[in-house]
Each structure stands twice: as structure tokens, then as C-alpha cells.
Amino acid sequence: MNAENPDSSAPSTPRLRAALDTFPPYIPGKPPREVTGLRPFKLSSNENFLSPLPEVLDAMVAHAKDPAHYPDDAAVALREELAKRLGVGLDELVVTTGASELLVALTQITSDATTEAIYPWPSFEMYPQTTGLAGSARIEVPLSADGRHDLDAMAEAITDRTTLIILCSPNNPTGPVLRDAELRSFLDRVPDHVLVALDEAYWEFATAPERVRGLELVKDYENLVLLRTFSKAHGLAGLRVGYAVAHPAVISGLLKAVIPFGVTDMSQAAALESLRHWDAVLERAAQIAAARDAFAAALRDQGWDVPEAQANYVWLPLGEKSAAFEDACVEQAVAVRNLGAGVRISIGEDEALARVLEIAERFRAEHFS
Ligand SMILES: *Cc1c(COP(=O)(O)O)cnc(C)c1O
């Protein structure tokens, strides 16, 4: 290994950037453990549990015949459909390999070792990862006690080094939405040169009447970028398709940072077909939202302090009891997501949610009485 290095005590691993030591790696939700006699459920990654729309599967099969060619790098057909459905221009859209790639690209176009990024915490685990990777200082603003963004504290955290603010509505993992009015007054306080990313990965599930309307906001604020995905409500997490909506200047910047040909032809075709069935997608999202409301209400009836749940998951702020609760679920063949401060439970089949309710009831009796 060190044949050319006379100093044999020198480390033999490559020298990686010091920034890598400033944030933890992304840890995906675990699969459920096998337990004899119990159907396993994965409620740890906020995936859509409904079976895919048959037309979308057909579109995938039809586009599985030409692997030798690169896909349409500009994703024109998909962007045209998005532009039509969302009422925005083609130059206001970019399609990427999930919203995950957008988060990476956004930090690349805004952040380096001289800048600061602000985001709420706890929130999506990729925020520390992508901002940390860029070498940026990370300003994590604690959520309020009810799991909501503290927008006043976030506005106060802005300095002349701030270049990126990330917001998440509904917030993953806690669940509440940003209110349209509060976000407008926040954006009025943000200097125009600071890019604000509104992560709307779960917008289709949100039902609160006062919820933020990203598409209207993005018309009013040129420094706002919406992050959306086909992974959650469209149920296409395995195909990796996301998109951003923003002012053309922001989109041009993103286009320089995204991976060429990232979204495969099959994925573009599936996303396009899913958009053509948007009513069915939104109908399913509403069905999941109704199951979520019933699940959250049942947990509150048991005495749990569940924050406003507006996506396809519910948050239990269990603190140091999080690991014990996760273990209780593992024993019953249910995978949930333990994030340290609490446990996030994705909405799944009735049978899965009924099992979690039983576990939660027993857990309360054992640990809180
Ligand atoms: C799931 C998720 C994403 C991105 O998912 P992709 O599969 O990469 O599109 C982005 N933000 C939040 C908050 C998420 O939960």
C-alpha cells in the first residue's frame, strides 16, 4: 500500500475531507424482523403501502425494452405534464433522482466552507448530511415543543453568511405543516439573496386548511424553491424521481449541479403515467390521510402526546424511551423509525396500525403508570 512512502507509520487510508467528520451518515429505516405467526410490516421509511396503479406498472414494462440508450436528459415529456398540471413554465422545473438529489444540488449551488445553512431540528436527516458535505456551517434551530418550526428563531439566526434555509412541511419526522400566513411573514424577513428551500415531500397528504400553498408562494418569492417527489404519495420511491419548482435563475443553477441522465427512461415514463392519474393519486393520499387521522386520534385516546400529523406518519416524542418502544415493535414484527428524540411510525395497512396500537397501549401501561 505504501510502497512509495518511506514513512511506514504514515496512515494507509486516503485522506478524505475533514468536513466528513462533522455529520453522521444517513441511516435508512430498517426492515421488520421475522416473527413466527406474524405478518411483518415495515413502517420505518414512510413508503406508500398501497399497491401501485396498474397503468403505472404497464408504463414501466413498456419502457423496459431499451436499456442501451440514455434517457431524455431534459425529461421533456414529464416536465411538460408537470408544467401543465402545476401551472408553471418549463423553465421553472427540473426533474432529479428523487428530492434527495435536489438537496445535494441545492447545497452545491449555495454552500461552501464560508457559508451558513439554517434548518429546523429534528427534521429530515439529509439536511445535516448535504449541508455538512458542502462544508457549510450548520445552524440547527430547535422545533417548538409541539414539533413545529420556530420561524422567529430561524429568522433571527440569519447572518450575512447565510445562503440557504431549508424548511420542511409537513415536517419529517414530527408531522406539523407550516401555515401559509406564518411562512409569508417569514419570507418577508429573509433577504432576497438567501435561497429558501421548502421541502414538500409529503404535501399531498396535508389536510389542515391553513397549510402552506407552495405553488402560490413560489410565484411571489423568487428566492423560494419547492422540493417535491414521486416517492411518497405517488408510491414510486423505488424509481427515484423528484422535481423542483423555482424561478428560472434557480433552475439554471440546479441544472449545473444535477447528475446528467440521472432519471431513467422507465422512471420518467412511470412518473408521467402517475401524473396522468393525478386524481387517483390524490384520492389515495386522502385515504392515507384519513387512516393517519384515525391512528393519531386512537393514540391520543390512549394518552399519548401526538403532535399535529399531516403526512403519512405519526410521531411519538418518546425521548429516552424511544429504543424500548422500537424494541417492543421489533418483537411484534413491526419496523418503526427510532430517531432518538422519538419514534416515527409510517401509516400502513389496518392490520399493522392495529398491532402498533396494541403495542402502544401495553407500553403505556408498563412505562407510564
Ligand atoms: C422522503 C423524503 C425526501 C426525498 O425522498 P426522495 O425519495 O429522494 O424523493 C425529501 N424530503 C423529505 C422530508 C423526505 O421525507
The ligand as an SDF file (V2000), in Angstrom:
LIG
                    3D

 15 15  0  0  0  0  0  0  0  0999 V2000
  -38.5240   11.0370    1.5710 C   0  0  0  0  0  0  0  0  0  0  0  0
  -38.1110   12.4700    1.7000 C   0  0  0  0  0  0  0  0  0  0  0  0
  -37.4140   13.1680    0.7060 C   0  0  0  0  0  0  0  0  0  0  0  0
  -36.8530   12.6290   -0.5560 C   0  0  0  0  0  0  0  0  0  0  0  0
  -37.1600   11.4780   -0.9990 O   0  0  0  0  0  0  0  0  0  0  0  0
  -36.7280   11.0060   -2.4560 P   0  0  0  0  0  0  0  0  0  0  0  0
  -37.1230    9.5830   -2.4180 O   0  0  0  0  0  0  0  0  0  0  0  0
  -35.2800   11.2200   -2.6030 O   0  0  0  0  0  0  0  0  0  0  0  0
  -37.5130   11.8210   -3.4070 O   0  0  0  0  0  0  0  0  0  0  0  0
  -37.1400   14.5070    0.8770 C   0  0  0  0  0  0  0  0  0  0  0  0
  -37.5050   15.1410    1.9710 N   0  0  0  0  0  0  0  0  0  0  0  0
  -38.1570   14.5180    2.9560 C   0  0  0  0  0  0  0  0  0  0  0  0
  -38.5500   15.3050    4.1370 C   0  0  0  0  0  0  0  0  0  0  0  0
  -38.4540   13.1700    2.8660 C   0  0  0  0  0  0  0  0  0  0  0  0
  -39.0560   12.5570    3.8800 O   0  0  0  0  0  0  0  0  0  0  0  0
  1  2  1  0
  2  3  1  0
  2 14  2  0
  3  4  1  0
  3 10  2  0
  4  5  1  0
  5  6  1  0
  6  7  2  0
  6  8  1  0
  6  9  1  0
 10 11  1  0
 11 12  2  0
 12 13  1  0
 12 14  1  0
 14 15  1  0
M  END
$$$$
